[in-house]
């Protein structure tokens, strides 16, 4: 088949292709999932290990050593923040503030390390913006009050946590998969419609023009214009 023959098939069944695209697009839009809104409260902080006085050490640079120790602690501290123990401590702080109805799990708390800035970020994910703010405030307070306990678990002494930013709450936007879901469905419907058009054309034995007659082995002497 020549290229113009492909266009002819698509043009002949354009209504079928368009109908399939419209039905799939409209159905996907109407039946699309409506996930509950999610909010994230983020706060940045840093961890530092206090360097001993120069008169107390010999043979190494105390500042460099404390810097390297801080790097190691940051990696392990991420796991502490994502643990059940940290979530329980945050719940205890919430209870002290009167927010007994709020209970967070370790799945609601995450932490990352900003390698280029040597900072850490703690993120709370929750379904209500105001409650996310309260939980983040409780997490910050827990970091400030109970950090010695966590450092003891890591075998670190003389370490401290310094909170840099106040918790900032923002709504979580739709994921890339959710944004592309309907366009992908419409594209697949378009491809399916085109494929169906060629199948119908292959099964169709009607003679509509000279080309169809020649395919049947008939000799065409002339064609009456429409």
C-alpha positions as CSV (number, residue, x, y, z in Angstrom):
1,X,0.0,0.0,0.0
2,X,1.1,3.5,-0.7
3,X,1.1,6.2,1.9
4,X,-2.0,7.8,0.4
5,X,-3.8,4.5,0.8
6,X,-3.1,4.6,4.6
7,X,-4.5,8.1,4.8
8,X,-7.6,6.9,2.8
9,X,-8.3,4.2,5.3
10,X,-7.9,6.6,8.2
11,X,-10.1,9.2,6.6
12,X,-12.8,6.6,5.8
13,X,-13.1,5.5,9.4
14,X,-12.3,8.9,11.1
15,X,-15.6,8.9,12.8
16,X,-14.8,5.5,14.5
17,X,-11.4,6.7,15.6
18,X,-12.8,10.0,16.9
19,X,-15.7,8.3,18.7
20,X,-13.3,5.9,20.5
21,X,-11.0,8.7,21.5
22,X,-13.9,10.8,22.8
23,X,-15.5,7.9,24.7
24,X,-12.2,6.9,26.4
25,X,-11.3,10.5,27.2
26,X,-14.7,11.4,28.6
27,X,-14.9,8.1,30.5
28,X,-11.5,8.5,32.0
29,X,-12.2,12.0,33.1
30,X,-15.5,11.2,34.7
31,X,-14.3,8.0,36.4
32,X,-10.9,9.4,37.4
33,X,-9.8,8.8,40.9
34,X,-10.1,11.7,43.4
35,X,-7.4,11.1,46.0
36,X,-7.6,12.9,49.3
37,X,-5.4,16.0,49.5
38,X,-2.0,15.5,51.0
39,X,0.1,18.1,52.7
40,X,3.8,18.1,53.6
41,X,5.4,20.1,56.3
42,X,9.2,20.4,55.9
43,X,11.9,21.7,58.2
44,X,15.6,21.9,57.8
45,X,18.2,21.3,60.5
46,X,21.8,20.5,60.9
47,X,23.8,18.1,63.1
48,X,27.1,19.0,64.5
49,X,29.6,17.2,66.7
50,X,31.4,19.6,69.0
51,X,35.2,19.6,68.5
52,X,37.3,19.1,71.6
53,X,39.7,21.7,72.7
54,X,43.1,21.7,70.8
55,X,44.8,21.2,74.2
56,X,42.9,18.0,74.8
57,X,44.0,16.2,71.6
58,X,47.2,15.5,69.8
59,X,48.1,13.9,66.4
60,X,44.9,14.9,64.5
61,X,42.9,18.0,63.6
62,X,39.9,18.1,66.1
63,X,37.9,20.3,63.7
64,X,38.3,18.0,60.8
65,X,37.6,15.0,62.9
66,X,34.3,16.5,64.3
67,X,33.3,17.4,60.7
68,X,33.8,13.8,59.6
69,X,31.9,12.5,62.6
70,X,29.0,14.8,61.8
71,X,28.9,13.3,58.2
72,X,28.6,9.8,59.6
73,X,26.0,10.7,62.1
74,X,23.8,12.4,59.5
75,X,23.6,9.1,57.5
76,X,22.5,7.1,60.5
77,X,20.2,9.8,61.9
78,X,18.0,9.5,58.8
79,X,17.1,6.0,59.9
80,X,16.5,7.2,63.5
81,X,13.9,9.8,62.2
82,X,12.1,7.1,60.1
83,X,11.9,4.7,63.1
84,X,8.9,3.8,65.3
85,X,10.8,5.2,68.3
86,X,11.0,8.7,66.8
87,X,7.3,8.6,65.8
88,X,6.4,7.6,69.4
89,X,8.4,10.5,70.8
90,X,6.6,12.9,68.5
91,X,3.2,11.5,69.6
92,X,4.3,12.0,73.2
93,X,5.1,15.7,72.5
94,X,1.7,16.0,70.8
95,X,0.0,14.6,73.8
96,X,1.8,17.2,76.0
97,X,0.5,20.0,73.9
98,X,-3.1,18.7,74.1
99,X,-3.3,17.2,70.6
100,X,-4.2,13.7,71.8
101,X,-6.2,13.0,68.7
102,X,-3.1,13.1,66.5
103,X,-1.2,9.9,66.1
104,X,1.6,9.7,63.6
105,X,3.4,6.6,62.3
106,X,6.9,6.2,60.9
107,X,5.3,6.2,57.4
108,X,4.3,9.9,57.9
109,X,7.8,11.0,58.7
110,X,10.7,11.0,56.3
111,X,14.2,12.6,56.2
112,X,16.8,13.3,53.6
113,X,20.3,14.7,53.5
114,X,21.1,17.7,51.3
115,X,24.5,16.6,50.3
116,X,25.7,19.9,48.7
117,X,24.6,21.9,51.8
118,X,25.3,19.3,54.4
119,X,21.9,19.9,55.9
120,X,19.1,17.5,56.8
121,X,15.4,17.9,55.9
122,X,12.5,16.4,58.0
123,X,9.2,16.0,56.2
124,X,5.8,15.3,57.6
125,X,3.1,14.0,55.3
126,X,-0.5,14.4,56.5
127,X,-4.1,14.9,55.1
128,X,-4.8,18.2,56.9
129,X,-2.6,21.3,56.7
130,X,-3.2,22.6,60.2
131,X,-2.5,19.2,61.7
132,X,0.6,18.8,59.6
133,X,1.8,22.1,61.1
134,X,1.2,20.8,64.6
135,X,3.0,17.5,63.9
136,X,6.0,19.3,62.4
137,X,6.2,21.7,65.4
138,X,6.1,18.6,67.7
139,X,8.8,16.9,65.6
140,X,11.0,20.1,65.9
141,X,10.5,20.2,69.6
142,X,11.3,16.5,69.9
143,X,14.5,17.1,68.0
144,X,15.5,19.9,70.3
145,X,14.6,18.2,73.6
146,X,15.5,14.5,72.9
147,X,18.4,14.6,70.5
148,X,20.8,13.5,73.2
149,X,18.9,10.2,73.5
150,X,19.2,9.6,69.7
151,X,22.9,10.5,69.7
152,X,23.5,8.1,72.5
153,X,21.9,5.3,70.4
154,X,24.4,6.2,67.7
155,X,27.3,6.2,70.1
156,X,27.9,9.9,69.6
157,X,28.6,12.3,72.4
158,X,28.9,16.1,72.4
159,X,26.6,16.4,69.4
160,X,23.7,18.8,68.9
161,X,20.9,19.7,66.6
162,X,20.3,23.2,65.2
163,X,17.0,23.9,63.5
164,X,17.4,26.3,60.7
165,X,13.9,26.9,59.3
166,X,10.4,27.0,60.7
167,X,8.2,24.2,59.4
168,X,6.6,25.2,56.1
169,X,3.4,23.5,55.0
170,X,2.6,23.0,51.3
171,X,0.0,20.9,49.4
172,X,1.4,17.9,47.6
173,X,0.7,18.2,43.9
174,X,-0.4,15.3,41.6
175,X,2.3,12.9,40.7
176,X,3.6,12.6,37.1
177,X,1.8,9.3,36.7
178,X,-1.5,10.9,37.7
179,X,-0.9,13.8,35.4
180,X,-0.2,11.5,32.4
181,X,-2.8,8.9,33.1
182,X,-5.6,10.4,31.0
183,X,-3.4,11.6,28.1
184,X,-1.9,8.1,27.9
185,X,-5.4,6.5,27.8
186,X,-6.4,8.9,25.0
187,X,-3.3,8.1,23.0
188,X,-3.9,4.4,23.4
189,X,-7.5,4.8,22.3
190,X,-6.2,6.7,19.2
191,X,-3.8,3.9,18.3
192,X,-6.5,1.3,19.0
193,X,-9.0,3.2,16.8
194,X,-6.5,3.4,13.9
195,X,-5.7,-0.3,14.2
196,X,-9.4,-1.1,14.3
197,X,-9.9,1.0,11.1
198,X,-7.3,-1.0,9.2
199,X,-8.9,-4.3,10.4
200,X,-12.3,-3.2,9.2
201,X,-10.8,-2.1,5.9
202,X,-9.1,-5.5,5.5
203,X,-12.4,-7.3,6.2
204,X,-14.5,-5.0,4.0
205,X,-15.3,-6.5,0.6
206,X,-17.2,-3.5,-0.7
207,X,-16.2,-1.9,-3.9
208,X,-16.1,1.9,-3.5
209,X,-13.6,3.0,-6.1
210,X,-11.4,1.9,-8.9
211,X,-8.7,0.8,-6.5
212,X,-11.0,-1.7,-4.8
213,X,-12.1,-3.1,-8.2
214,X,-8.5,-3.5,-9.3
215,X,-7.7,-5.4,-6.1
216,X,-10.3,-8.0,-7.1
217,X,-8.5,-8.5,-10.4
218,X,-11.0,-6.5,-12.4
219,X,-10.0,-4.3,-15.3
220,X,-11.2,-0.8,-14.8
221,X,-12.0,1.0,-18.1
222,X,-13.4,4.2,-16.6
223,X,-14.8,5.7,-13.5
224,X,-17.8,7.9,-13.2
225,X,-17.0,10.9,-11.0
226,X,-19.2,11.5,-7.9
